[in-house]
C-alpha cells in the first residue's frame, strides 16, 4: 500500500486531463477492484482521481432504438432497468450473476468492463507475474490454473477476464464511448479487450487517460437470448465458463432454421470470447443436438488447455449445447448410437 | 450417574441475550475496545519456504512517516521458553515456512504501518523446500502426540478370506477455518503487566500458554475477550499473531498496539486443517458384518511444530469387527503449522470411513443404513467399555423416516429431472462427549439477583445465553435475575471452548457453585454472599465410552453436461443428550452441516509446491458455501438426557454437525451419477466426460 494523492473530479474533461497529465494516475469509480489492489500493492498509483461525482449516470434511449448507458450507472441499477430487462435480458442476467448485491450496488458499468484478472498470482505481489510486473514471468503456467484460459493465451500470460457483464456486451455488439485527451472515440466491446500476446500488462486498447463515458447497445434484435454461468458454487463466484447467446429461429419453413445468432464465452480467455466459429456453423442450420455439438466443437478446435483446466473443454461444450437447446426448444440429447444400455 | 438438574429454562427456546447489543454494534470485538492513543502493527512475512533471512534492512521503513518501531529478530525481546515452535517467533534468521513472521512495523495509522512494511528490504538465503504430502514420503513417522496404533487379530488373513471387501484410497485437502472476525489482538504493557484484548476461544488457556513463553507470571497478564466472531478451532490456542503483538508492544510501553490479521495472512498464520491421505480396506461376511478393518492414514504436519490430524480417530470406535489395524502417521514439511479445525480427526476421518462404508454397502448389495445397523457394536471396540448412550441406529432410522429415504433408488443414475441427475446419500456422525476438569464459577448475591462469573467464551455459539439458562435453573430463579460475566481472566478459571467440551465443563462448575452457595448461605442468601464451585473430571469417563452420534442425509443434483453439482436438501438427526437451547443448538448443528457442505463441495487450499504457500488465499478464491448453496438444511435431535454427561445431561453440539456431513453428500453424488469421488472437494469436473 503506497501513499497517493487524491482528487475528486467535477467534470469529465477535467477528470481526463488530471489522469492524462500523470503517467501514474488512475480513475476511481466503484472501487470494488481498485481498492483491493491498492491494499495488496497490486496497483501503486501516485494519483487517484475519483469520478463518482461525474454526471454519467443516465440510461437513455437512442434514436435508432438502441440504449445508451452512462459509465457510472451502478450494476444493480442497470440490471433492474426495465428496458434492459425487456430488450437485453442476457445483459441483466449477466449483471445479476456477478459478485454480490453489495458489490453490484457499488460497481459501475465502465469499471466492470475494466476489472482486472482474478489470477491468484497477479493478485499476490510475492509471486512473479508478467501482467503485474512485465518480464518477471508467468507463475500460473505450471501452477494453479482452474480459472485460467483455454483459448487465445500466450506463453507470457494465461489469465482470463473475470467480467460477466462484458461477455453479454460482447454478444450484443455493444460499443463503448471513450473520452481521451484528444477527443472522443468509439470502440466495439469486441475490440476493447486484448489477447495477452507478449504484452499481458495491457488488458485493453485504451490509452492512458482515456475514460469510458458510456456504453451503447444497438437496437434489440430478434430471437431469444440468455446468459448461463457455470461456477463452483451457486452464487458469488467467478465463472469457470459462461455463455451469452442469442438465437433467432425461422420456423416458417418445413424445418426450422437458425436465421441469426451471436454467442460469447466467458472464463475461457484473456478477453470476452466472441464465438464466431460456432456462430458460422449455426447460421442457416437446423437447430438440432448435432448442430449444437458441431458448433461447440468448431469453437473449441483451437482450445489449448493447461494442466489444471482441461475440464473446461467438455464444460464449455456442455454449456454451449445446453444453452442452445434451451433457447431453441430443441432436444439436448443426441440420437442413441447404441441400444446396449447398461442393465443391472 | 450424577444427579440431573431439574430444568425450567434449560431445554427451552431463549433468544440470544447478546443479540441486541450485537446488532446495534454495542458488543465490542477485540479491535473495537475504546483505547487511548493506539498504534498499529503490520507484520513482515517470509517470502520463501525454507532458508534464512540473511539481511533485513529496515532503514527506509524506519524513516517513513508515522513509523514508531520496526521489530525483527535483531531487536526482539528474549523469550523464557522456546519449546512451542509456533510461538517462539523472531529467534533467529531461520525460515521454516513461507509466510512465517520475520518482524513487524508499528506506526501511527494502519496504512502507514502497511506501507512501511513494504519498504523493509529482506535478503534471502534460500534452501530447497518440501511441501508435498504423499503416501510414500520417507519422512512419514508416528506422531509424538498421537493416539497410537491399533492392532487386533489378523487383518490380512481376514481381508483375504472376506466374502465382500473394498480397498480404496481417500483424501481430504488443506482446509482453512476462516472465521468472519479475523484473529485480532490489542496489546498494552503497563510496567511488567500485559493486557491483551483479543479474540480467543479461552482466555485462561491463552494466558497459561503465553505466560511461560513471555516469562511473565500468569497474574501479570490479563486477557479480555467478551465476544468472538467465530473460531472453529482456529482461536483455540494462541497463534503467532498474538505473540507478535505482545512482543511488539513491549517497545512502546503504555500504548496499545493493534493488529488484525488480514484474510491472506490467516492462511499461513492462524492454523488450518492438515490434508489427509487415507487408505481403507474393509472385509465383511456376505451379510455385511465386518470381519476386517484396516485404516492407514497420513496427515501433513509442520517442521515448525507437530500437529497430527488423526483421521483414524473415529475409526477406532465406530464399527464392530474382530480383526483391526489402524495406523496414523504424520509427514513434517516446510509448511505453516496446522491446528484445530472443527472436529479435528473426526471430520476428515468420517469422510474416508463413511464413503468406504457406502462402497461396502454397494459391494454387499445392502442398503447403507442396514449395513451400519449390522455393524453397530455393543461395546466400544477401542476401549472395551460400554457406551453411554449409543443411539446411532435410532438416528439413522428416525432420520431416514423424516428424510424420505424410502424414495431412494439404490441403483445409481436412475433419477433425472430437467436434465439433472438426482441422488440421495447417508453417513453416520460421531464425536466424543468430553468434559474438562478445572473450570470454576463464582456466584454472588446482588440486590437484583445473582452475579455469575466464569471466564468462558462465546464464539457466537450462544454461551452467554445457555450459561445464563443453566445458572437460572441451578439457582431456581428466572433468567432475568442472572447477571453473567464471561470472557476475562479477571473472572474465575475456565477451560477452552474446544472439543465440544465447553458447555458440559462450564455448566458443571456453575451448578456446583449454586449448590455451594445454597449449602453455605441457605436457600435465600444475603446480599453480598458468594460461593465458588469447580468442575471435576467426569467420573463416568472411566466406566463408559462417552460419545455423541448422528446421521446425515443429503440429496444432490448434478448436471451431466456442465458438471454442476448442487445440494438440494440435507437433514441431520442427532443424539447429543439434553439440548439446552433449541435455537442456539440448531444454529450450531446446521452451521456444522453447512461447513460439511463446504468440505464436500468447495473448500481446498491450493498449496503451490513451487512457492510453498496457499495461493487462493482469500474468500473470493477459497470458496465456502454461500446462502444460495444452502437452500434447505435442517437438523433435529432425539429427545433425551445423558445421565453420564453431567448435571445438565447435555453433550456439546459444536462439532458433531460437521462430522460425516461431507460423506453423505459424496454418497449422494454417487447415487445420482454412479461416479464415485474419493478426493474432496467434489468439483463438477468429476462428472464431465474427459
Interface residues (C-beta under 8 A of the other chain):
Chain A: X1 X2 X3 X39 X40 X41 X118 X120 X121 X123 X124 X126 X127 X139 X142 X143 X144 X146 X147 X230 X232 X233 X234 X235 X236 X237 X238 X240 X241 X310 X311 X314 X315 X317 X318 X319 X321 X322 X332 X344
Chain B: X47 X65 X111 X114 X115 X118 X264 X411 X419 X559 X560 X561 X562 X563 X564 X566 X601 X602 X606 X608 X610 X611 X613 X615 X616 X617 X618 X620 X621 X623 X625 X626 X627 X628 X629 X683 X684 X685 X688 X689 X690
